Amino acid sequence: MSEKLEKTEPIFMAIFCIECVLKVIAFGFVMHKGSYLRSGWNIMDFIVVVTGVLTMMPFSPSGGDKSEGVDLRTLRAVRVLRPLKLVSGIPSLQVVLKSILCAMAPLLQIGLLVLFAIVIFAIIGLEFYSSAFHAACYNEFGEIVNLSEKPFPCSNKSASTGAYNCDVPGAICLSQWIGPNYGITSFDNIAFAMITVFQCITMEGWTTIMYYTNDSLGSTYNWAYFIPLIVLGSFFMLNLVLGVLSGEFAKERERVENRREFLKLRRMQQINRELEGYIEWIFAAEDVILQEERTTDEERVTIMEGRNSFLDFMS
């Protein structure tokens, strides 16, 4: 498959080069406003074309002596940018990409806000749930035993609090387990706590983490931690990202539509100016014809009737 793709390389490069040359001929290269390299999309296309041509040139050494030439095969990595050439030809994709780029600064501010919330909830979790996920049910041989495939925390507290007591015969709850996900899902330090809080904010397995806290500490007050975390972190802060992207997309689309209307209006004004100049030239020519002695009365009447009909049509 790769060999077939390599055979099509010269064909696509020829198409790209022809496109580049035609645009340079039509718009100019770089010196004046509106030229080829005055557009960011054309700069990207030009880089893709130049690097593609360089990789096809016989610069790479054919033998084992690398001093015979310059190896430019690493530039082939730029070929991954070729699908982006579609963006320069599809205005709707340009609107989407520009919206994302314009949203980078607001998204950075929202990211800092989300990071601040993660740190706050991680500190709270570090205070209440530190070393809470290391107790598990062990048998007399020192093996973890429970009624499910994966181990989960246990507690020596009363089952009436909602904590899990070892219900396997001969098993006791000991704090010797490394913890869920090899100890990563925990609140033992600020780093693991931030990772755990981030997992909860993404709503990916957050109920499992809540059940771990219920099994190890009881289910009386854990809701007071997880409900605000999900409401503020997931429902509110992460949706701000969608709000910012939606707002930037709406503004960019409005800007494009306004520019399209402006260009259309300017084109119509240019057409009207050209039409007025053409009409003035025709009227001037008719006046010259009317003043000539060789013009008959019938021709004068025909010219005046045509002029009046045209003026009535334009009004």
Stockholm file with secondary structure:
# STOCKHOLM 1.0

chainA/1-315         MSEKLEKTEPIFMAIFCIECVLKVIAFGFVMHKGSYLRSGWNIMDFIVVVTGVLTMMPFSPSGGDKSEGVDLRTLRAVRVLRPLKLVSGIPSLQVVLKSILCAMAPLLQIGLLVLFAIVIFAIIGLEFYSSAFHAACYNEFGEIVNLSEKPFPCSNKSASTGAYNCDVPGAICLSQWIGPNYGITSFDNIAFAMITVFQCITMEGWTTIMYYTNDSLGSTYNWAYFIPLIVLGSFFMLNLVLGVLSGEFAKERERVENRREFLKLRRMQQINRELEGYIEWIFAAEDVILQEERTTDEERVTIMEGRNSFLDFMS
#=GR chainA/1-315 SS CHHHHHHTHHHHHHHHHHHHHHHHHHHCSSSSTTCGGGSHHHHHHHHHHHHHHHHHSTTSCSSSCGGGSCCCGGGGGGGGGGGGHHHHHCHHHHHHHHHHHHTHHHHHHHHHHHHHHHHHHHHHHHHHHTTTTCCEEECTTSCBCCSSSSCCCCCSSCGGGTCCCCCSTTCEEESCCCCGGGGTSSCSSHHHHHHHHHHHHTTSSHHHHHHHHHHHHCSSSTHHHHHHIIIIIIIIIHHHHHHHHHHHHHHHHHHHHHHHHHHHHHHHHHHHHHHHHHHHHHHHHHHHHHHSTTCCHHHHHHHHHHHHHHHHHHC
#=GC SS_cons         CHHHHHHTHHHHHHHHHHHHHHHHHHHCSSSSTTCGGGSHHHHHHHHHHHHHHHHHSTTSCSSSCGGGSCCCGGGGGGGGGGGGHHHHHCHHHHHHHHHHHHTHHHHHHHHHHHHHHHHHHHHHHHHHHTTTTCCEEECTTSCBCCSSSSCCCCCSSCGGGTCCCCCSTTCEEESCCCCGGGGTSSCSSHHHHHHHHHHHHTTSSHHHHHHHHHHHHCSSSTHHHHHHIIIIIIIIIHHHHHHHHHHHHHHHHHHHHHHHHHHHHHHHHHHHHHHHHHHHHHHHHHHHHHHSTTCCHHHHHHHHHHHHHHHHHHC
//
